Amino acid sequence: MKKSVRLQRFMICAGAFFLICAFFLFPVTGPAFRESRKPSFAPEDKKSEEEQKEETPEILSSYDLGYAGTLEGKTVIISLFADSQYLRWTREEEEKTLPVLASAISYLTEEAQKAGKEVSFIYDWREEEDLFYTARVFFPFDEEGKFIDYLDLRTQSWVKHKVSYDDLLAEYEADNILMIIYFPDEDRSYAVCYDGEDIPEETMIMFKNANAATYAHEMLHLFGAHDLYEDGGYPEEYLQYVKKTYPKEVMLTVKERDLLKITKIISPITAYHIGWREDLPELEEYPLWER
Ligand SMILES: [Zn+2]
């Protein structure tokens, strides 16, 4: 059950981010949150590197795999707004997601330029009508675990019958393509990456009110970035190193005071994971970060 383990990891990671974001964005009227899970690997006492390596589950990389392969060149973003029998998107709400996505895209474009990479995105479904889709689901959003399984099946159906990644990729002469599935609820956003198993049509599951940094974080996952914060799957000393060396790393935190503003950085670790650089000096001391 590699996939559900992976999904669970993303759910946990994205959940923590959501909690932090929501705290800043909705200090008074924040939604009720679910209990956060504890990291499974955290050693209680100091163990050797070898022992820790054995205990740490393998972090599967989606770098250079799937329809969102490497973050270079042109990327097409499909938007699918999913209603439930209880909650529906209004056009106004749908349009409100665009400036948030635009901000994440500007951020990634600027960061790419700094790294000497050219990237561009086609995403505005008001201009490109074939990038806009709607769907209805008939399962509750609040059944943890089951929700992911149900959604996974629905996503596979959408990708097979509703949207053609191949056709859109060819039409836009793009290098990458991904889909954002929007839900009109407040919950944990997460990314469904392709690491060589299951379907290569990669998706991001975004809930209402996710900030721009969360969009950037989840999109980076599809191109190979790993979670670098607690619950991300790495041993404690890895987390401590990132916290100390790159406290503003976007895969460590997406906490922002502004919905649209991203003050986070893409550290050499994430730049290496997404292929923006070929080497990472830290690998000698932190070999689990190998791409
Ligand atoms: Zn994450």
py3Dmol code that shows the C-alpha trace and the ligand (Angstrom):
import py3Dmol

protein = """\
ATOM      1  CA  MET A   1       0.000   0.000   0.000  1.00  0.00           C
ATOM      2  CA  LYS A   2       2.724   2.374  -0.970  1.00  0.00           C
ATOM      3  CA  LYS A   3       0.329   4.827  -2.446  1.00  0.00           C
ATOM      4  CA  SER A   4      -1.849   5.230   0.599  1.00  0.00           C
ATOM      5  CA  VAL A   5       1.233   5.600   2.745  1.00  0.00           C
ATOM      6  CA  ARG A   6       2.414   8.306   0.425  1.00  0.00           C
ATOM      7  CA  LEU A   7      -0.948   9.999   0.362  1.00  0.00           C
ATOM      8  CA  GLN A   8      -1.151   9.800   4.090  1.00  0.00           C
ATOM      9  CA  ARG A   9       2.204  11.503   4.312  1.00  0.00           C
ATOM     10  CA  PHE A  10       1.033  14.304   2.092  1.00  0.00           C
ATOM     11  CA  MET A  11      -2.166  14.631   4.049  1.00  0.00           C
ATOM     12  CA  ILE A  12      -0.237  14.901   7.268  1.00  0.00           C
ATOM     13  CA  CYS A  13       2.206  17.429   5.863  1.00  0.00           C
ATOM     14  CA  ALA A  14      -0.371  19.539   4.172  1.00  0.00           C
ATOM     15  CA  GLY A  15      -2.546  19.389   7.242  1.00  0.00           C
ATOM     16  CA  ALA A  16       0.116  20.882   9.412  1.00  0.00           C
ATOM     17  CA  PHE A  17       0.623  23.687   6.932  1.00  0.00           C
ATOM     18  CA  PHE A  18      -3.061  24.319   6.781  1.00  0.00           C
ATOM     19  CA  LEU A  19      -3.256  24.601  10.547  1.00  0.00           C
ATOM     20  CA  ILE A  20      -0.480  27.153  10.600  1.00  0.00           C
ATOM     21  CA  CYS A  21      -1.907  29.151   7.709  1.00  0.00           C
ATOM     22  CA  ALA A  22      -5.388  29.088   9.112  1.00  0.00           C
ATOM     23  CA  PHE A  23      -4.116  30.311  12.436  1.00  0.00           C
ATOM     24  CA  PHE A  24      -2.780  33.413  10.754  1.00  0.00           C
ATOM     25  CA  LEU A  25      -5.497  33.891   8.211  1.00  0.00           C
ATOM     26  CA  PHE A  26      -8.519  33.069  10.335  1.00  0.00           C
ATOM     27  CA  PRO A  27      -7.535  33.811  13.898  1.00  0.00           C
ATOM     28  CA  VAL A  28     -11.113  34.277  15.059  1.00  0.00           C
ATOM     29  CA  THR A  29     -13.327  32.206  12.818  1.00  0.00           C
ATOM     30  CA  GLY A  30     -11.003  29.344  12.045  1.00  0.00           C
ATOM     31  CA  PRO A  31     -12.575  26.004  11.262  1.00  0.00           C
ATOM     32  CA  ALA A  32     -12.449  23.076  13.632  1.00  0.00           C
ATOM     33  CA  PHE A  33      -9.371  20.982  12.898  1.00  0.00           C
ATOM     34  CA  ARG A  34      -8.694  17.314  13.175  1.00  0.00           C
ATOM     35  CA  GLU A  35      -6.139  15.872  15.434  1.00  0.00           C
ATOM     36  CA  SER A  36      -2.662  16.005  13.981  1.00  0.00           C
ATOM     37  CA  ARG A  37      -0.709  12.752  13.801  1.00  0.00           C
ATOM     38  CA  LYS A  38       2.673  12.130  15.344  1.00  0.00           C
ATOM     39  CA  PRO A  39       5.708  11.346  13.227  1.00  0.00           C
ATOM     40  CA  SER A  40       6.236   7.620  13.022  1.00  0.00           C
ATOM     41  CA  PHE A  41       9.999   7.666  12.752  1.00  0.00           C
ATOM     42  CA  ALA A  42      10.998  10.004  15.581  1.00  0.00           C
ATOM     43  CA  PRO A  43      13.618   8.192  17.648  1.00  0.00           C
ATOM     44  CA  GLU A  44      13.376   8.622  21.375  1.00  0.00           C
ATOM     45  CA  ASP A  45      17.057   8.244  21.952  1.00  0.00           C
ATOM     46  CA  LYS A  46      20.133   8.921  19.883  1.00  0.00           C
ATOM     47  CA  LYS A  47      20.760   6.218  17.309  1.00  0.00           C
ATOM     48  CA  SER A  48      23.516   5.662  14.830  1.00  0.00           C
ATOM     49  CA  GLU A  49      23.136   6.898  11.287  1.00  0.00           C
ATOM     50  CA  GLU A  50      22.920   3.332  10.013  1.00  0.00           C
ATOM     51  CA  GLU A  51      20.171   2.417  12.457  1.00  0.00           C
ATOM     52  CA  GLN A  52      18.231   5.548  11.553  1.00  0.00           C
ATOM     53  CA  LYS A  53      18.652   4.907   7.868  1.00  0.00           C
ATOM     54  CA  GLU A  54      17.152   1.457   8.314  1.00  0.00           C
ATOM     55  CA  GLU A  55      14.233   2.800  10.298  1.00  0.00           C
ATOM     56  CA  THR A  56      13.443   5.696   7.984  1.00  0.00           C
ATOM     57  CA  PRO A  57      10.986   4.699   5.273  1.00  0.00           C
ATOM     58  CA  GLU A  58      12.200   5.339   1.774  1.00  0.00           C
ATOM     59  CA  ILE A  59      11.136   8.740   0.491  1.00  0.00           C
ATOM     60  CA  LEU A  60       9.964   8.198  -3.045  1.00  0.00           C
ATOM     61  CA  SER A  61      10.808  10.951  -5.479  1.00  0.00           C
ATOM     62  CA  SER A  62       8.587  12.218  -8.259  1.00  0.00           C
ATOM     63  CA  TYR A  63      11.460  14.082  -9.867  1.00  0.00           C
ATOM     64  CA  ASP A  64      11.447  13.734 -13.650  1.00  0.00           C
ATOM     65  CA  LEU A  65       8.472  11.374 -13.508  1.00  0.00           C
ATOM     66  CA  GLY A  66       4.863  11.709 -14.601  1.00  0.00           C
ATOM     67  CA  TYR A  67       3.256  14.545 -16.522  1.00  0.00           C
ATOM     68  CA  ALA A  68       4.850  17.107 -14.186  1.00  0.00           C
ATOM     69  CA  GLY A  69       8.431  16.010 -14.749  1.00  0.00           C
ATOM     70  CA  THR A  70      10.997  18.752 -14.333  1.00  0.00           C
ATOM     71  CA  LEU A  71      10.144  22.351 -13.551  1.00  0.00           C
ATOM     72  CA  GLU A  72      11.524  23.841 -16.746  1.00  0.00           C
ATOM     73  CA  GLY A  73       9.888  25.103 -19.910  1.00  0.00           C
ATOM     74  CA  LYS A  74       6.148  25.412 -20.317  1.00  0.00           C
ATOM     75  CA  THR A  75       3.675  23.979 -17.818  1.00  0.00           C
ATOM     76  CA  VAL A  76      -0.063  23.753 -18.425  1.00  0.00           C
ATOM     77  CA  ILE A  77      -2.345  23.810 -15.396  1.00  0.00           C
ATOM     78  CA  ILE A  78      -5.821  22.293 -15.664  1.00  0.00           C
ATOM     79  CA  SER A  79      -8.378  23.456 -13.106  1.00  0.00           C
ATOM     80  CA  LEU A  80     -11.202  21.205 -11.998  1.00  0.00           C
ATOM     81  CA  PHE A  81     -13.731  22.554  -9.540  1.00  0.00           C
ATOM     82  CA  ALA A  82     -15.451  19.753  -7.676  1.00  0.00           C
ATOM     83  CA  ASP A  83     -18.785  20.306  -5.952  1.00  0.00           C
ATOM     84  CA  SER A  84     -20.296  17.967  -3.430  1.00  0.00           C
ATOM     85  CA  GLN A  85     -23.979  17.394  -2.812  1.00  0.00           C
ATOM     86  CA  TYR A  86     -23.682  19.858   0.068  1.00  0.00           C
ATOM     87  CA  LEU A  87     -21.098  22.393  -1.026  1.00  0.00           C
ATOM     88  CA  ARG A  88     -20.861  24.103  -4.375  1.00  0.00           C
ATOM     89  CA  TRP A  89     -18.514  26.598  -5.928  1.00  0.00           C
ATOM     90  CA  THR A  90     -19.894  29.932  -7.032  1.00  0.00           C
ATOM     91  CA  ARG A  91     -18.312  31.640 -10.023  1.00  0.00           C
ATOM     92  CA  GLU A  92     -17.072  34.405  -7.731  1.00  0.00           C
ATOM     93  CA  GLU A  93     -15.368  31.890  -5.455  1.00  0.00           C
ATOM     94  CA  GLU A  94     -13.852  30.059  -8.402  1.00  0.00           C
ATOM     95  CA  GLU A  95     -12.394  33.298  -9.727  1.00  0.00           C
ATOM     96  CA  LYS A  96     -10.954  34.138  -6.324  1.00  0.00           C
ATOM     97  CA  THR A  97      -8.565  31.202  -6.634  1.00  0.00           C
ATOM     98  CA  LEU A  98      -6.897  32.726  -9.701  1.00  0.00           C
ATOM     99  CA  PRO A  99      -4.925  35.546  -8.048  1.00  0.00           C
ATOM    100  CA  VAL A 100      -3.664  33.080  -5.435  1.00  0.00           C
ATOM    101  CA  LEU A 101      -2.489  30.667  -8.108  1.00  0.00           C
ATOM    102  CA  ALA A 102      -1.057  33.602 -10.102  1.00  0.00           C
ATOM    103  CA  SER A 103       0.971  34.671  -7.095  1.00  0.00           C
ATOM    104  CA  ALA A 104       2.404  31.167  -6.654  1.00  0.00           C
ATOM    105  CA  ILE A 105       3.277  31.068 -10.343  1.00  0.00           C
ATOM    106  CA  SER A 106       5.022  34.464 -10.234  1.00  0.00           C
ATOM    107  CA  TYR A 107       6.976  33.254  -7.259  1.00  0.00           C
ATOM    108  CA  LEU A 108       8.065  30.031  -8.980  1.00  0.00           C
ATOM    109  CA  THR A 109       8.950  31.953 -12.145  1.00  0.00           C
ATOM    110  CA  GLU A 110      11.131  34.398 -10.228  1.00  0.00           C
ATOM    111  CA  GLU A 111      12.797  31.647  -8.238  1.00  0.00           C
ATOM    112  CA  ALA A 112      13.478  29.735 -11.459  1.00  0.00           C
ATOM    113  CA  GLN A 113      15.102  32.807 -13.001  1.00  0.00           C
ATOM    114  CA  LYS A 114      17.368  33.104  -9.969  1.00  0.00           C
ATOM    115  CA  ALA A 115      18.372  29.479 -10.543  1.00  0.00           C
ATOM    116  CA  GLY A 116      19.022  30.180 -14.231  1.00  0.00           C
ATOM    117  CA  LYS A 117      15.945  28.258 -15.425  1.00  0.00           C
ATOM    118  CA  GLU A 118      13.195  29.418 -17.760  1.00  0.00           C
ATOM    119  CA  VAL A 119       9.666  28.493 -16.778  1.00  0.00           C
ATOM    120  CA  SER A 120       6.253  29.618 -17.977  1.00  0.00           C
ATOM    121  CA  PHE A 121       2.725  28.598 -17.092  1.00  0.00           C
ATOM    122  CA  ILE A 122      -0.612  28.538 -18.880  1.00  0.00           C
ATOM    123  CA  TYR A 123      -3.336  28.453 -16.285  1.00  0.00           C
ATOM    124  CA  ASP A 124      -5.946  31.190 -16.731  1.00  0.00           C
ATOM    125  CA  TRP A 125      -9.098  29.241 -17.548  1.00  0.00           C
ATOM    126  CA  ARG A 126     -10.987  32.484 -18.223  1.00  0.00           C
ATOM    127  CA  GLU A 127      -8.858  32.800 -21.348  1.00  0.00           C
ATOM    128  CA  GLU A 128      -8.297  29.128 -22.110  1.00  0.00           C
ATOM    129  CA  GLU A 129     -11.659  27.462 -21.740  1.00  0.00           C
ATOM    130  CA  ASP A 130     -10.367  23.951 -22.224  1.00  0.00           C
ATOM    131  CA  LEU A 131      -8.409  24.261 -18.989  1.00  0.00           C
ATOM    132  CA  PHE A 132     -11.606  24.574 -16.953  1.00  0.00           C
ATOM    133  CA  TYR A 133     -13.619  21.585 -15.749  1.00  0.00           C
ATOM    134  CA  THR A 134     -16.286  20.904 -13.165  1.00  0.00           C
ATOM    135  CA  ALA A 135     -17.388  17.739 -11.444  1.00  0.00           C
ATOM    136  CA  ARG A 136     -19.635  16.608  -8.646  1.00  0.00           C
ATOM    137  CA  VAL A 137     -18.737  14.092  -5.973  1.00  0.00           C
ATOM    138  CA  PHE A 138     -21.139  12.172  -3.797  1.00  0.00           C
ATOM    139  CA  PHE A 139     -19.016  11.310  -0.842  1.00  0.00           C
ATOM    140  CA  PRO A 140     -18.470  13.334   2.312  1.00  0.00           C
ATOM    141  CA  PHE A 141     -15.308  15.409   2.639  1.00  0.00           C
ATOM    142  CA  ASP A 142     -14.941  14.697   6.311  1.00  0.00           C
ATOM    143  CA  GLU A 143     -14.211  10.980   6.386  1.00  0.00           C
ATOM    144  CA  GLU A 144     -10.497  10.859   6.800  1.00  0.00           C
ATOM    145  CA  GLY A 145      -8.860   8.005   4.932  1.00  0.00           C
ATOM    146  CA  LYS A 146     -11.978   7.072   3.004  1.00  0.00           C
ATOM    147  CA  PHE A 147     -12.058  10.541   1.491  1.00  0.00           C
ATOM    148  CA  ILE A 148      -8.654   9.975  -0.108  1.00  0.00           C
ATOM    149  CA  ASP A 149      -9.618   6.562  -1.446  1.00  0.00           C
ATOM    150  CA  TYR A 150     -12.878   7.859  -2.911  1.00  0.00           C
ATOM    151  CA  LEU A 151     -11.173  10.883  -4.376  1.00  0.00           C
ATOM    152  CA  ASP A 152      -8.399   8.759  -5.814  1.00  0.00           C
ATOM    153  CA  LEU A 153     -10.939   6.704  -7.746  1.00  0.00           C
ATOM    154  CA  ARG A 154     -12.811   9.772  -8.939  1.00  0.00           C
ATOM    155  CA  THR A 155      -9.574  11.445 -10.047  1.00  0.00           C
ATOM    156  CA  GLN A 156      -8.626   8.387 -12.085  1.00  0.00           C
ATOM    157  CA  SER A 157     -12.026   8.525 -13.753  1.00  0.00           C
ATOM    158  CA  TRP A 158     -11.751  12.263 -14.505  1.00  0.00           C
ATOM    159  CA  VAL A 159      -8.305  11.841 -15.961  1.00  0.00           C
ATOM    160  CA  LYS A 160      -9.485   8.955 -18.113  1.00  0.00           C
ATOM    161  CA  HIS A 161     -12.868  10.234 -19.285  1.00  0.00           C
ATOM    162  CA  LYS A 162     -13.093  13.972 -18.717  1.00  0.00           C
ATOM    163  CA  VAL A 163      -9.646  15.435 -19.300  1.00  0.00           C
ATOM    164  CA  SER A 164      -6.897  14.369 -21.683  1.00  0.00           C
ATOM    165  CA  TYR A 165      -3.440  15.311 -20.449  1.00  0.00           C
ATOM    166  CA  ASP A 166      -1.939  14.146 -23.739  1.00  0.00           C
ATOM    167  CA  ASP A 167      -4.250  16.232 -25.921  1.00  0.00           C
ATOM    168  CA  LEU A 168      -3.733  19.376 -23.853  1.00  0.00           C
ATOM    169  CA  LEU A 169       0.003  18.830 -23.707  1.00  0.00           C
ATOM    170  CA  ALA A 170       0.101  18.617 -27.498  1.00  0.00           C
ATOM    171  CA  GLU A 171      -2.309  21.513 -28.028  1.00  0.00           C
ATOM    172  CA  TYR A 172      -0.253  23.899 -25.896  1.00  0.00           C
ATOM    173  CA  GLU A 173       3.087  22.435 -27.002  1.00  0.00           C
ATOM    174  CA  ALA A 174       3.981  22.225 -23.340  1.00  0.00           C
ATOM    175  CA  ASP A 175       6.626  20.319 -21.414  1.00  0.00           C
ATOM    176  CA  ASN A 176       4.543  19.585 -18.327  1.00  0.00           C
ATOM    177  CA  ILE A 177       0.914  19.357 -17.385  1.00  0.00           C
ATOM    178  CA  LEU A 178      -0.829  18.994 -14.035  1.00  0.00           C
ATOM    179  CA  MET A 179      -4.304  19.354 -12.635  1.00  0.00           C
ATOM    180  CA  ILE A 180      -5.523  21.292  -9.636  1.00  0.00           C
ATOM    181  CA  ILE A 181      -8.674  19.839  -8.120  1.00  0.00           C
ATOM    182  CA  TYR A 182     -10.430  22.472  -6.050  1.00  0.00           C
ATOM    183  CA  PHE A 183     -12.814  21.634  -3.227  1.00  0.00           C
ATOM    184  CA  PRO A 184     -15.248  24.201  -1.790  1.00  0.00           C
ATOM    185  CA  ASP A 185     -14.380  23.263   1.767  1.00  0.00           C
ATOM    186  CA  GLU A 186     -11.669  24.066   4.267  1.00  0.00           C
ATOM    187  CA  ASP A 187      -9.274  21.214   4.864  1.00  0.00           C
ATOM    188  CA  ARG A 188      -5.776  19.959   4.187  1.00  0.00           C
ATOM    189  CA  SER A 189      -4.436  20.601   0.720  1.00  0.00           C
ATOM    190  CA  TYR A 190      -2.091  17.950  -0.626  1.00  0.00           C
ATOM    191  CA  ALA A 191      -0.292  16.759  -3.730  1.00  0.00           C
ATOM    192  CA  VAL A 192      -0.656  13.399  -5.456  1.00  0.00           C
ATOM    193  CA  CYS A 193       2.724  12.749  -7.057  1.00  0.00           C
ATOM    194  CA  TYR A 194       3.739  10.048  -9.463  1.00  0.00           C
ATOM    195  CA  ASP A 195       6.837   8.166  -8.362  1.00  0.00           C
ATOM    196  CA  GLY A 196       6.695   5.369 -10.886  1.00  0.00           C
ATOM    197  CA  GLU A 197       3.588   3.601  -9.600  1.00  0.00           C
ATOM    198  CA  ASP A 198      -0.098   4.217 -10.238  1.00  0.00           C
ATOM    199  CA  ILE A 199      -1.231   6.978 -12.562  1.00  0.00           C
ATOM    200  CA  PRO A 200       1.264   9.476 -14.010  1.00  0.00           C
ATOM    201  CA  GLU A 201      -1.383  12.212 -14.321  1.00  0.00           C
ATOM    202  CA  GLU A 202      -0.343  14.233 -11.301  1.00  0.00           C
ATOM    203  CA  THR A 203      -2.780  16.361  -9.313  1.00  0.00           C
ATOM    204  CA  MET A 204      -2.927  18.844  -6.464  1.00  0.00           C
ATOM    205  CA  ILE A 205      -5.952  18.752  -4.186  1.00  0.00           C
ATOM    206  CA  MET A 206      -6.545  22.308  -3.024  1.00  0.00           C
ATOM    207  CA  PHE A 207      -9.102  23.402  -0.499  1.00  0.00           C
ATOM    208  CA  LYS A 208     -10.615  26.813  -0.142  1.00  0.00           C
ATOM    209  CA  ASN A 209      -8.482  29.537   1.404  1.00  0.00           C
ATOM    210  CA  ALA A 210      -5.128  27.844   0.802  1.00  0.00           C
ATOM    211  CA  ASN A 211      -2.545  30.608   0.547  1.00  0.00           C
ATOM    212  CA  ALA A 212      -0.167  31.203  -2.359  1.00  0.00           C
ATOM    213  CA  ALA A 213       2.739  29.607  -0.490  1.00  0.00           C
ATOM    214  CA  THR A 214       0.698  26.407  -0.146  1.00  0.00           C
ATOM    215  CA  TYR A 215       0.058  26.383  -3.889  1.00  0.00           C
ATOM    216  CA  ALA A 216       3.796  26.770  -4.517  1.00  0.00           C
ATOM    217  CA  HIS A 217       4.609  24.064  -1.958  1.00  0.00           C
ATOM    218  CA  GLU A 218       2.197  21.516  -3.424  1.00  0.00           C
ATOM    219  CA  MET A 219       3.224  22.272  -6.997  1.00  0.00           C
ATOM    220  CA  LEU A 220       6.878  21.818  -6.096  1.00  0.00           C
ATOM    221  CA  HIS A 221       5.974  18.352  -4.783  1.00  0.00           C
ATOM    222  CA  LEU A 222       4.761  17.357  -8.246  1.00  0.00           C
ATOM    223  CA  PHE A 223       8.162  18.298  -9.657  1.00  0.00           C
ATOM    224  CA  GLY A 224      10.112  16.347  -7.060  1.00  0.00           C
ATOM    225  CA  ALA A 225      10.310  18.480  -3.915  1.00  0.00           C
ATOM    226  CA  HIS A 226      10.147  16.706  -0.558  1.00  0.00           C
ATOM    227  CA  ASP A 227       8.656  17.831   2.717  1.00  0.00           C
ATOM    228  CA  LEU A 228      11.439  19.169   4.883  1.00  0.00           C
ATOM    229  CA  TYR A 229       9.501  19.698   8.075  1.00  0.00           C
ATOM    230  CA  GLU A 230       8.305  17.566  10.915  1.00  0.00           C
ATOM    231  CA  ASP A 231       6.283  14.577   9.694  1.00  0.00           C
ATOM    232  CA  GLY A 232       8.009  14.866   6.330  1.00  0.00           C
ATOM    233  CA  GLY A 233       9.667  11.502   6.888  1.00  0.00           C
ATOM    234  CA  TYR A 234      13.257  12.522   7.582  1.00  0.00           C
ATOM    235  CA  PRO A 235      15.072  11.996  10.888  1.00  0.00           C
ATOM    236  CA  GLU A 236      15.074  14.728  13.493  1.00  0.00           C
ATOM    237  CA  GLU A 237      18.586  16.000  12.721  1.00  0.00           C
ATOM    238  CA  TYR A 238      17.540  16.650   9.127  1.00  0.00           C
ATOM    239  CA  LEU A 239      14.644  18.755  10.366  1.00  0.00           C
ATOM    240  CA  GLN A 240      16.879  20.623  12.793  1.00  0.00           C
ATOM    241  CA  TYR A 241      19.410  21.344  10.055  1.00  0.00           C
ATOM    242  CA  VAL A 242      16.752  22.825   7.760  1.00  0.00           C
ATOM    243  CA  LYS A 243      15.196  24.834  10.588  1.00  0.00           C
ATOM    244  CA  LYS A 244      18.552  26.290  11.520  1.00  0.00           C
ATOM    245  CA  THR A 245      20.042  26.781   8.053  1.00  0.00           C
ATOM    246  CA  TYR A 246      17.007  27.535   5.892  1.00  0.00           C
ATOM    247  CA  PRO A 247      14.223  28.634   8.260  1.00  0.00           C
ATOM    248  CA  LYS A 248      12.296  30.222   5.394  1.00  0.00           C
ATOM    249  CA  GLU A 249      12.402  27.180   3.112  1.00  0.00           C
ATOM    250  CA  VAL A 250       9.034  26.753   1.381  1.00  0.00           C
ATOM    251  CA  MET A 251       9.045  22.982   1.935  1.00  0.00           C
ATOM    252  CA  LEU A 252       9.556  23.638   5.650  1.00  0.00           C
ATOM    253  CA  THR A 253       6.816  26.183   6.195  1.00  0.00           C
ATOM    254  CA  VAL A 254       4.111  27.996   4.249  1.00  0.00           C
ATOM    255  CA  LYS A 255       3.128  30.246   7.111  1.00  0.00           C
ATOM    256  CA  GLU A 256       2.425  33.705   5.694  1.00  0.00           C
ATOM    257  CA  ARG A 257       0.548  36.727   6.990  1.00  0.00           C
ATOM    258  CA  ASP A 258      -0.766  37.524   3.552  1.00  0.00           C
ATOM    259  CA  LEU A 259      -2.852  35.181   1.407  1.00  0.00           C
ATOM    260  CA  LEU A 260      -1.078  36.271  -1.768  1.00  0.00           C
ATOM    261  CA  LYS A 261       2.438  37.132  -0.624  1.00  0.00           C
ATOM    262  CA  ILE A 262       5.199  34.524  -0.489  1.00  0.00           C
ATOM    263  CA  THR A 263       8.215  35.368   1.631  1.00  0.00           C
ATOM    264  CA  LYS A 264       9.644  31.846   1.588  1.00  0.00           C
ATOM    265  CA  ILE A 265      12.743  30.644  -0.237  1.00  0.00           C
ATOM    266  CA  ILE A 266      13.647  27.617  -2.319  1.00  0.00           C
ATOM    267  CA  SER A 267      16.747  26.363  -0.551  1.00  0.00           C
ATOM    268  CA  PRO A 268      19.554  24.442  -2.290  1.00  0.00           C
ATOM    269  CA  ILE A 269      17.960  21.239  -0.925  1.00  0.00           C
ATOM    270  CA  THR A 270      14.670  21.770  -2.743  1.00  0.00           C
ATOM    271  CA  ALA A 271      16.473  23.230  -5.773  1.00  0.00           C
ATOM    272  CA  TYR A 272      18.408  19.956  -5.929  1.00  0.00           C
ATOM    273  CA  HIS A 273      15.275  17.837  -5.459  1.00  0.00           C
ATOM    274  CA  ILE A 274      13.524  19.531  -8.392  1.00  0.00           C
ATOM    275  CA  GLY A 275      16.603  19.424 -10.593  1.00  0.00           C
ATOM    276  CA  TRP A 276      17.446  23.111 -10.551  1.00  0.00           C
ATOM    277  CA  ARG A 277      20.930  22.156  -9.417  1.00  0.00           C
ATOM    278  CA  GLU A 278      22.912  18.987  -9.917  1.00  0.00           C
ATOM    279  CA  ASP A 279      24.799  18.858  -6.655  1.00  0.00           C
ATOM    280  CA  LEU A 280      24.069  19.269  -2.973  1.00  0.00           C
ATOM    281  CA  PRO A 281      27.039  19.631  -0.631  1.00  0.00           C
ATOM    282  CA  GLU A 282      24.845  18.606   2.309  1.00  0.00           C
ATOM    283  CA  LEU A 283      24.461  15.092   0.881  1.00  0.00           C
ATOM    284  CA  GLU A 284      27.692  14.030   2.504  1.00  0.00           C
ATOM    285  CA  GLU A 285      26.237  14.612   5.949  1.00  0.00           C
ATOM    286  CA  TYR A 286      22.581  14.059   5.022  1.00  0.00           C
ATOM    287  CA  PRO A 287      22.546  11.227   2.476  1.00  0.00           C
ATOM    288  CA  LEU A 288      18.798  10.596   2.743  1.00  0.00           C
ATOM    289  CA  TRP A 289      18.250  13.774   0.761  1.00  0.00           C
ATOM    290  CA  GLU A 290      19.613  12.119  -2.352  1.00  0.00           C
ATOM    291  CA  ARG A 291      17.297  12.803  -5.286  1.00  0.00           C
TER     292      ARG A 291
END
"""
ligand_1 = """\
1
ZN
Zn 4.172 18.905 1.539
"""
view = py3Dmol.view(width=600, height=400)
view.addModel(protein, "pdb")
view.setStyle({"model": 0}, {"cartoon": {"style": "trace"}})
view.addModel(ligand_1, "xyz")
view.setStyle({"model": 1}, {"stick": {}})
view.zoomTo()
view.show()
